[in-house]
């Protein structure tokens, strides 16, 4: 049977509703038996004893009450099962989202976002049938046949033995079919995840595909994966229909055996009519829960297949902290911050060499430090460590003398404003994107921050001003406009440390000038740390850190470093060439 302990454990918070679905199965068993007893009594009384409507009225009324009772309890059981399913789906989605946030960008960058989105949406939704159809039917299949079997044994030993011998054949075939169905369901869900991920890649990369004339090739790729999903789905349905056929045949043959032996014994006078009719009415009800379980067996398999990927994410360990997190010793921002790296090492999983190999430097409060180096030197890794997205393999990062990994992440990030090289803008209005930095910002706060970032003029010119939707990733804005919105977010955040991944190299001179003016206002009285892509922009930095191969190769000011023989002068020479 497909009873996944992890999924069953997810329903702990709604144990009462889950227990109610089991109780409904028990009550249904009792009502089934009562209905069969009443029906056999009415038929026996009318046909054999010649009773009229007056004598049978009470039993018929009771039979009607039993039918109504079964309908009511079926509705109650369905409502309870749906309550369990909705609660589990909501809880899993919340936990999945929270866990992905805890895993951070270091994990999500290594995964396909479309596949993760499919797990959080289609994957969780696939659990609905498991909790609303398969699990309640599993309870009924365990309770109703057992109740009927005990009662039939008490009435007729031979019929009880026939039921006992034939019933295990149905679960036996379900297990055999389930082994094949489980692998097919996992393949089906895996193909669906790949299809979702690939389709998202195609949509996000559509301009590039158009430019290189590869859009039609991607249509063919989507068709190929869609066909794989079609074949996987048909394989699952083929097994489901085969299992339904096998179980229906077994149940029908078993019921026929019961009917034949009862009929023969009834003709021989060994069995009374009322007992025979009672057992004959109960026989289909005995096999019905098992047949229904077989029909819904694929729902259980599909749910478990989707749950495997969900639990694979949930069971992924989050980054550990070497120091126990305590209350933040830092006052609310803004505050003067000194940041110190002491012999910091970091290696990405399965990497041949460390990304950082014994890095040490100091960011003094109120100074501007530039980080330079060739591609792969470790610049982005240092920023990821400062933001708390990664944890050092060894060494320490100190903030005003306190270990960074001992500070609450949210409290620490409140002191940091980060302007990425390619800032991410969400689908929503300009105001929605600005308020990511400060949700309680007033309209006047937004305007002031936009003015500081030289963004107010173009925002005011938009059709709906600050309420204008800008599209996913800021699709309706130019690169310079998106960068200025990111700067406006930094102005809204009263942070003490500014991390800026220089992104003006691909902008036109006018946007570069506007962003440069905004930056001059933004960096005042802050500790500034800049990844420099164009070296002429760091000439006035208080400190330049030159990385090479994950190590600090040189530290100093521009005038001193350019005279010394080393990696910085080589970078300047390359940039000048």
VMD Tcl script that draws the C-alpha trace (Angstrom):
set ca {
  {0.00 0.00 0.00}
  {1.15 3.53 -0.78}
  {1.05 5.00 2.72}
  {3.99 7.39 2.83}
  {4.93 8.06 6.45}
  {6.23 11.55 5.67}
  {2.97 12.54 3.98}
  {0.94 10.94 6.75}
  {3.00 12.91 9.26}
  {2.14 16.17 7.47}
  {-1.46 15.72 8.64}
  {-0.50 15.77 12.33}
  {-1.81 19.30 12.77}
  {-5.27 18.19 11.60}
  {-5.40 14.87 13.39}
  {-9.05 15.42 14.33}
  {-10.12 15.75 10.69}
  {-7.96 12.77 9.73}
  {-9.47 10.71 12.54}
  {-12.92 11.78 11.36}
  {-12.26 10.28 7.92}
  {-11.37 6.99 9.62}
  {-14.46 7.21 11.84}
  {-16.62 7.75 8.77}
  {-15.25 4.48 7.41}
  {-16.27 2.69 10.61}
  {-19.75 4.24 10.62}
  {-20.13 3.43 6.92}
  {-19.32 -0.20 7.68}
  {-22.00 -0.28 10.36}
  {-24.58 1.37 8.11}
  {-23.73 -1.00 5.27}
  {-24.34 -4.00 7.49}
  {-27.53 -2.46 8.89}
  {-28.82 -1.71 5.40}
  {-28.13 -5.27 4.23}
  {-29.85 -6.69 7.32}
  {-32.93 -4.49 6.86}
  {-33.19 -5.23 3.13}
  {-32.91 -8.99 3.64}
  {-35.52 -8.81 6.43}
  {-37.97 -6.88 4.20}
  {-37.49 -9.20 1.20}
  {-37.79 -12.29 3.38}
  {-40.89 -10.96 5.11}
  {-42.66 -9.97 1.91}
  {-41.75 -13.03 -0.19}
  {-41.73 -15.81 2.39}
  {-44.00 -14.67 5.19}
  {-46.47 -12.70 3.09}
  {-46.14 -9.47 5.04}
  {-47.83 -6.39 3.63}
  {-46.77 -2.75 3.46}
  {-47.99 -2.06 6.99}
  {-45.74 -4.72 8.50}
  {-42.73 -3.69 6.35}
  {-43.22 0.08 6.79}
  {-40.97 0.32 9.82}
  {-38.14 -1.61 8.19}
  {-38.48 0.44 4.98}
  {-38.34 3.68 6.95}
  {-35.24 2.43 8.75}
  {-33.74 1.43 5.38}
  {-34.38 4.95 4.08}
  {-32.75 6.40 7.21}
  {-29.72 4.19 6.64}
  {-29.41 5.39 3.03}
  {-29.69 9.03 4.13}
  {-27.19 8.38 6.92}
  {-24.68 6.89 4.49}
  {-25.06 9.92 2.22}
  {-24.56 12.33 5.14}
  {-21.50 10.52 6.48}
  {-20.03 10.27 2.98}
  {-20.34 14.06 2.72}
  {-18.81 14.54 6.17}
  {-15.91 12.25 5.31}
  {-15.32 14.09 2.02}
  {-15.37 17.48 3.75}
  {-12.93 16.27 6.41}
  {-10.61 14.82 3.76}
  {-10.65 18.09 1.80}
  {-9.87 19.98 5.02}
  {-6.85 17.73 5.58}
  {-5.71 18.13 1.97}
  {-6.02 21.92 1.93}
  {-4.21 22.26 5.26}
  {-1.34 20.00 4.16}
  {-0.98 21.79 0.82}
  {-0.94 25.22 2.46}
  {1.54 24.11 5.10}
  {3.85 22.44 2.58}
  {3.85 25.49 0.30}
  {4.69 27.78 3.23}
  {7.45 25.48 4.46}
  {8.83 25.00 0.97}
  {8.98 28.75 0.38}
  {10.54 29.38 3.79}
  {13.10 26.60 3.28}
  {14.08 27.89 -0.16}
  {14.58 31.32 1.38}
  {16.71 29.76 4.13}
  {18.76 27.84 1.56}
  {19.33 31.14 -0.20}
  {20.64 32.10 -3.62}
  {23.58 29.68 -3.35}
  {21.12 26.78 -3.64}
  {18.57 28.26 -6.05}
  {21.26 29.31 -8.54}
  {22.31 25.66 -8.85}
  {18.71 24.56 -9.55}
  {16.31 25.29 -12.39}
  {13.83 27.90 -11.18}
  {11.06 26.48 -13.37}
  {11.50 23.05 -11.79}
  {11.38 24.50 -8.27}
  {8.27 26.50 -9.18}
  {6.67 23.32 -10.54}
  {7.37 21.56 -7.23}
  {5.78 24.40 -5.26}
  {2.70 24.62 -7.50}
  {1.91 21.47 -9.52}
  {3.83 19.21 -7.12}
  {1.96 20.35 -4.02}
  {-1.34 20.36 -5.92}
  {-0.75 16.71 -6.91}
  {-1.06 15.85 -3.22}
  {-4.73 16.89 -3.23}
  {-5.94 13.60 -4.70}
  {-3.73 11.67 -2.27}
  {-5.45 13.20 0.78}
  {-8.97 13.68 -0.59}
  {-9.35 10.40 -2.52}
  {-6.67 7.82 -1.86}
  {-6.15 8.14 1.90}
  {-9.88 8.13 2.86}
  {-10.40 5.15 0.55}
  {-7.48 3.39 2.21}
  {-9.19 3.80 5.59}
  {-12.45 2.43 4.21}
  {-10.66 -0.49 2.55}
  {-9.14 -1.37 5.91}
  {-12.32 -1.01 8.00}
  {-15.36 -1.97 5.93}
  {-14.20 -5.39 4.58}
  {-12.89 -6.39 8.02}
  {-16.21 -5.49 9.67}
  {-18.20 -7.41 7.06}
  {-15.84 -10.39 7.26}
  {-16.25 -10.72 11.01}
  {-20.04 -10.55 10.71}
  {-20.24 -13.04 7.82}
  {-18.04 -15.51 9.71}
  {-20.51 -15.32 12.60}
  {-23.44 -16.06 10.25}
  {-21.98 -18.41 7.63}
  {-18.56 -20.03 8.01}
  {-18.29 -21.17 4.37}
  {-19.02 -17.73 2.92}
  {-16.62 -16.19 5.43}
  {-13.85 -18.54 4.25}
  {-14.51 -17.65 0.60}
  {-14.29 -13.95 1.43}
  {-11.13 -14.50 3.45}
  {-9.40 -16.43 0.67}
  {-10.37 -14.17 -2.24}
  {-9.90 -10.75 -0.62}
  {-6.05 -10.84 -0.36}
  {-5.82 -11.33 -4.13}
  {-6.84 -7.72 -4.69}
  {-4.11 -6.14 -2.48}
  {-1.62 -8.64 -3.89}
  {-2.26 -7.49 -7.45}
  {-2.26 -3.87 -6.29}
  {1.24 -4.29 -4.85}
  {2.48 -5.96 -8.03}
  {1.03 -3.23 -10.22}
  {2.16 -0.55 -7.78}
  {5.82 -1.39 -8.27}
  {5.53 -0.58 -11.96}
  {3.20 2.37 -11.37}
  {5.58 4.02 -8.87}
  {8.45 4.22 -11.34}
  {6.16 5.45 -14.12}
  {4.64 8.15 -11.89}
  {8.10 9.40 -10.88}
  {9.11 9.52 -14.55}
  {5.91 11.39 -15.40}
  {6.46 13.99 -12.67}
  {10.14 14.37 -13.58}
  {9.20 15.00 -17.21}
  {6.60 17.57 -16.16}
  {9.22 19.36 -14.05}
  {11.66 19.43 -16.96}
  {8.94 20.73 -19.26}
  {8.07 23.54 -16.82}
  {11.73 24.47 -16.33}
  {12.52 24.43 -20.06}
  {9.44 26.46 -20.96}
  {10.38 29.10 -18.38}
  {13.93 29.21 -19.78}
  {12.52 29.74 -23.27}
  {10.24 32.57 -22.15}
  {12.98 34.36 -20.22}
  {15.51 33.92 -23.01}
  {13.16 34.74 -25.88}
  {15.01 37.91 -27.01}
  {18.29 35.98 -27.20}
  {16.65 33.11 -29.07}
  {15.12 35.56 -31.54}
  {18.41 37.32 -32.07}
  {20.24 34.10 -32.89}
  {17.35 32.69 -34.90}
  {16.92 29.72 -32.53}
  {13.31 30.23 -31.47}
  {11.96 27.56 -33.83}
  {14.56 25.10 -32.56}
  {13.25 25.67 -29.04}
  {9.70 25.05 -30.26}
  {10.94 21.66 -31.43}
  {12.57 21.07 -28.03}
  {9.33 21.94 -26.22}
  {7.45 19.59 -28.57}
  {9.95 16.81 -27.83}
  {9.64 17.19 -24.04}
  {5.86 17.51 -24.35}
  {5.78 14.26 -26.28}
  {7.88 12.60 -23.57}
  {5.38 13.85 -21.00}
  {2.50 12.57 -23.15}
  {4.05 9.11 -23.37}
  {4.83 9.06 -19.63}
  {1.23 10.09 -18.84}
  {-0.21 7.44 -21.16}
  {2.02 4.81 -19.53}
  {0.67 5.79 -16.11}
  {-2.92 5.73 -17.36}
  {-2.32 2.39 -19.08}
  {-1.21 0.87 -15.78}
  {-4.12 2.54 -13.97}
  {-6.66 1.13 -16.43}
  {-4.98 -2.28 -16.32}
  {-5.13 -2.31 -12.54}
  {-8.80 -1.28 -12.62}
  {-9.56 -4.09 -15.08}
  {-7.72 -6.68 -13.01}
  {-9.36 -5.59 -9.76}
  {-12.84 -5.42 -11.28}
  {-12.39 -8.91 -12.71}
  {-11.18 -10.31 -9.40}
  {-14.00 -8.67 -7.48}
  {-16.62 -9.85 -10.01}
  {-15.34 -13.44 -10.03}
  {-15.14 -13.49 -6.24}
  {-18.70 -12.18 -5.95}
  {-19.83 -14.83 -8.46}
  {-18.19 -17.57 -6.39}
  {-20.03 -16.29 -3.32}
  {-23.31 -16.22 -5.24}
  {-22.90 -19.73 -6.69}
  {-22.02 -21.44 -3.43}
  {-24.81 -19.61 -1.60}
  {-27.31 -20.55 -4.30}
  {-26.32 -24.23 -4.23}
  {-26.49 -24.41 -0.46}
  {-29.79 -22.54 -0.44}
  {-31.29 -25.06 -2.88}
  {-29.93 -27.88 -0.76}
  {-31.71 -26.41 2.25}
  {-28.50 -25.96 4.20}
  {-28.89 -22.18 4.41}
  {-31.90 -20.05 5.30}
  {-33.10 -17.55 2.70}
  {-32.69 -14.47 4.93}
  {-29.10 -15.41 5.85}
  {-28.26 -16.22 2.22}
  {-29.74 -12.98 0.93}
  {-27.96 -11.00 3.69}
  {-24.55 -12.46 2.73}
  {-25.30 -12.02 -0.97}
  {-26.09 -8.32 -0.47}
  {-22.95 -7.82 1.62}
  {-20.60 -9.56 -0.84}
  {-20.41 -6.66 -3.36}
  {-20.10 -4.19 -0.48}
  {-17.21 -6.28 0.83}
  {-15.23 -5.93 -2.40}
  {-16.35 -2.37 -3.26}
  {-13.85 -0.49 -1.00}
  {-11.01 -2.63 -2.38}
  {-12.12 -1.97 -5.96}
  {-12.37 1.76 -5.28}
  {-8.94 1.69 -3.68}
  {-7.58 0.11 -6.84}
  {-9.26 2.77 -8.97}
  {-7.66 5.50 -6.86}
  {-4.37 3.71 -6.49}
  {-2.73 5.88 -9.17}
  {-3.69 9.00 -7.15}
  {-1.61 7.66 -4.28}
  {1.29 6.82 -6.56}
  {1.18 10.25 -8.23}
  {1.06 12.00 -4.86}
  {4.05 10.09 -3.55}
  {5.97 10.77 -6.77}
  {5.43 14.52 -6.34}
  {6.18 14.36 -2.61}
  {9.61 12.81 -3.21}
  {10.84 15.97 -4.94}
  {9.21 18.24 -2.36}
  {10.80 16.38 0.55}
  {14.14 16.30 -1.27}
  {14.12 20.11 -1.08}
  {12.75 20.27 2.48}
  {15.35 17.79 3.73}
  {18.21 19.74 2.16}
  {20.24 21.09 5.10}
  {20.39 24.86 5.40}
  {23.75 26.62 5.81}
  {25.02 26.10 9.33}
  {26.44 28.83 11.51}
  {29.59 28.31 13.52}
  {28.45 30.73 16.23}
  {25.10 30.57 17.98}
  {22.82 33.41 16.83}
  {22.05 35.86 19.62}
  {20.36 39.22 19.87}
  {22.08 41.74 17.62}
  {24.65 43.85 19.51}
  {24.35 46.47 16.77}
  {22.03 49.45 17.29}
  {19.43 50.25 14.69}
  {20.86 51.66 11.46}
  {22.44 53.95 10.52}
  {25.59 53.31 12.55}
  {29.32 53.39 11.80}
  {30.46 49.93 10.75}
  {33.90 48.38 10.69}
  {34.04 45.04 8.86}
  {36.99 42.68 9.11}
  {37.78 39.47 7.20}
  {40.20 37.23 9.09}
  {41.75 34.32 7.15}
  {38.46 33.52 5.39}
  {38.30 30.35 3.27}
  {35.43 29.17 1.13}
  {35.02 26.31 -1.32}
  {31.92 25.63 -3.42}
  {30.63 22.03 -3.41}
  {32.50 19.80 -5.88}
  {34.86 22.65 -6.83}
  {38.43 21.72 -7.69}
  {39.96 24.66 -5.83}
  {38.73 27.06 -3.14}
  {36.97 30.25 -4.22}
  {38.62 32.09 -1.32}
  {41.91 30.98 0.19}
  {42.85 32.82 3.38}
  {41.36 36.26 2.61}
  {42.00 39.01 5.16}
  {41.22 42.74 4.93}
  {39.46 45.55 6.79}
  {36.65 47.85 5.70}
  {36.99 50.90 7.96}
  {33.87 52.85 8.89}
  {33.05 55.67 6.52}
  {35.59 54.68 3.86}
  {35.21 53.57 0.27}
  {36.87 50.29 -0.70}
  {37.10 48.93 -4.23}
  {37.41 45.22 -4.97}
  {39.12 44.36 -8.26}
  {40.46 41.24 -9.89}
  {40.12 39.00 -12.91}
  {37.00 36.92 -13.49}
  {36.81 34.05 -11.01}
  {39.08 35.75 -8.47}
  {36.40 35.54 -5.75}
  {34.83 39.03 -5.81}
  {31.20 37.88 -5.94}
  {31.86 35.22 -3.30}
  {33.02 37.92 -0.86}
  {29.77 39.81 -1.43}
  {27.73 36.62 -0.95}
  {29.52 36.02 2.36}
  {28.88 39.58 3.51}
  {25.20 39.28 2.67}
  {24.96 36.03 4.62}
  {23.99 33.97 1.57}
  {27.09 31.81 2.12}
  {29.00 30.82 5.25}
  {32.83 30.66 5.37}
  {34.39 27.20 5.36}
  {36.82 28.59 7.95}
  {37.97 31.96 9.23}
  {35.90 34.81 10.62}
  {34.02 37.88 9.45}
  {33.69 40.49 12.22}
  {31.32 43.46 12.31}
  {32.34 46.02 14.92}
  {34.17 43.16 16.63}
  {31.16 40.79 16.69}
  {31.17 37.58 14.56}
  {28.90 38.05 11.56}
  {27.60 34.48 11.81}
  {26.43 35.26 15.35}
  {24.20 38.12 14.23}
  {20.56 37.50 13.30}
  {20.53 37.57 9.47}
  {17.58 39.95 9.21}
  {19.05 42.33 11.77}
  {22.38 42.35 9.90}
  {20.82 42.87 6.47}
  {18.92 45.87 7.83}
  {22.35 47.55 7.98}
  {23.18 46.70 4.37}
  {22.06 48.22 1.07}
  {22.96 46.13 -1.96}
  {22.85 47.40 -5.52}
  {23.46 44.44 -7.79}
  {25.05 44.59 -11.23}
  {21.72 43.46 -12.72}
  {19.08 44.55 -10.17}
  {15.99 42.38 -10.06}
  {12.67 44.15 -10.50}
  {9.48 42.24 -9.83}
  {6.26 42.27 -11.79}
  {4.30 45.06 -10.13}
  {4.26 48.82 -9.91}
  {7.23 51.16 -9.46}
  {6.03 51.85 -5.91}
  {5.80 48.12 -5.11}
  {9.40 47.63 -6.20}
  {10.65 50.63 -4.24}
  {8.85 49.54 -1.06}
  {10.82 46.29 -1.03}
  {13.49 48.36 0.72}
  {11.05 49.87 3.23}
  {7.47 48.56 3.26}
  {6.21 51.44 5.43}
  {7.56 54.16 3.12}
  {5.07 56.94 2.39}
  {4.48 58.34 -1.12}
  {6.60 61.35 -0.13}
  {9.41 59.00 0.95}
  {9.28 57.28 -2.44}
  {9.45 60.57 -4.30}
  {12.36 61.82 -2.20}
  {14.34 58.59 -2.70}
  {13.63 58.70 -6.43}
  {14.80 62.32 -6.62}
  {18.02 61.39 -4.82}
  {18.56 58.59 -7.35}
  {17.78 60.86 -10.35}
  {14.80 58.61 -11.10}
  {11.81 60.84 -10.32}
  {11.68 62.54 -13.72}
  {11.32 59.34 -15.75}
  {8.93 57.80 -13.18}
  {6.69 60.88 -13.31}
  {6.63 60.58 -17.11}
  {5.29 57.00 -16.97}
  {1.56 56.57 -17.78}
  {0.53 56.00 -14.15}
  {3.55 57.47 -12.44}
  {4.59 55.47 -9.39}
  {1.63 53.11 -9.90}
  {2.78 52.07 -13.39}
  {3.35 48.29 -13.78}
  {6.91 47.73 -15.01}
  {6.69 44.06 -16.00}
  {8.74 41.08 -14.91}
  {12.43 41.95 -14.47}
  {11.55 45.56 -15.30}
  {10.90 44.65 -18.94}
  {9.38 48.08 -19.70}
  {12.40 50.01 -18.44}
  {15.80 50.66 -19.90}
  {18.94 49.40 -18.19}
  {19.73 52.86 -16.83}
  {16.20 53.34 -15.51}
  {16.28 49.94 -13.78}
  {19.62 50.79 -12.20}
  {18.29 54.11 -10.93}
  {15.28 52.36 -9.38}
  {17.71 50.04 -7.59}
  {19.58 53.10 -6.31}
  {16.29 54.61 -5.11}
  {15.71 51.44 -3.09}
  {19.14 51.94 -1.53}
  {18.25 55.54 -0.64}
  {15.06 54.31 1.05}
  {17.03 51.92 3.25}
  {18.81 53.63 6.17}
  {21.74 51.24 5.82}
  {25.28 51.73 7.12}
  {27.11 49.48 4.63}
  {26.65 49.91 0.89}
  {27.57 47.00 -1.37}
  {27.67 48.09 -4.98}
  {28.41 45.84 -7.92}
  {29.40 48.50 -10.44}
  {27.02 48.29 -13.39}
  {27.60 51.52 -15.34}
  {29.93 50.02 -17.92}
  {27.08 49.06 -20.25}
  {25.14 52.31 -19.93}
  {25.07 55.36 -22.17}
  {26.97 58.45 -20.99}
  {23.84 60.26 -19.80}
  {22.66 57.38 -17.61}
  {26.21 56.88 -16.36}
  {26.36 60.54 -15.34}
  {22.97 60.42 -13.58}
  {23.88 57.24 -11.69}
  {27.31 58.67 -10.82}
  {25.71 61.81 -9.36}
  {23.26 59.70 -7.36}
  {26.06 57.52 -6.04}
  {27.97 60.53 -4.76}
  {24.95 61.39 -2.60}
  {24.32 57.78 -1.59}
  {27.82 57.01 -0.26}
  {28.05 59.96 2.11}
  {28.75 58.86 5.69}
  {28.53 55.18 4.76}
  {31.00 52.36 4.59}
  {31.15 51.59 0.86}
  {32.37 48.39 -0.78}
  {32.40 48.35 -4.57}
  {33.17 45.59 -7.07}
  {34.87 47.58 -9.81}
  {34.63 46.46 -13.41}
  {36.13 49.62 -14.89}
  {39.32 50.59 -13.10}
  {39.22 54.30 -13.85}
  {36.22 54.56 -11.49}
  {38.27 53.44 -8.44}
  {41.13 55.90 -8.66}
  {39.76 57.95 -5.74}
  {38.91 54.96 -3.50}
  {40.33 55.04 0.02}
  {41.45 51.44 -0.42}
  {41.77 49.02 -3.35}
  {41.84 45.27 -2.74}
  {43.20 43.29 -5.68}
  {42.21 39.62 -5.71}
  {43.89 36.86 -7.68}
  {43.03 33.16 -7.45}
  {40.97 33.61 -4.30}
  {43.75 35.45 -2.43}
  {44.37 39.08 -1.61}
  {47.27 39.88 -3.93}
  {47.60 43.61 -3.18}
  {46.04 46.28 -0.98}
  {46.52 50.03 -1.18}
  {45.60 53.20 -3.03}
  {45.56 53.58 -6.79}
  {48.72 55.69 -7.04}
  {50.75 53.21 -5.00}
  {49.40 50.06 -6.63}
  {49.85 51.28 -10.18}
  {53.56 51.87 -9.52}
  {54.10 48.45 -7.94}
  {54.60 45.34 -9.99}
  {51.56 43.11 -9.46}
  {48.09 42.07 -10.50}
  {46.61 45.57 -10.21}
  {49.07 47.13 -12.65}
  {48.45 44.22 -15.01}
  {44.70 44.88 -14.81}
  {45.24 48.59 -15.49}
  {47.47 47.78 -18.45}
  {44.90 45.35 -19.84}
  {42.09 47.90 -19.40}
  {44.20 50.57 -21.13}
  {44.93 48.26 -24.03}
}
mol new
graphics top color blue
foreach p $ca { graphics top sphere $p radius 0.5 }
foreach p [lrange $ca 0 end-1] q [lrange $ca 1 end] { graphics top cylinder $p $q radius 0.2 }
display resetview
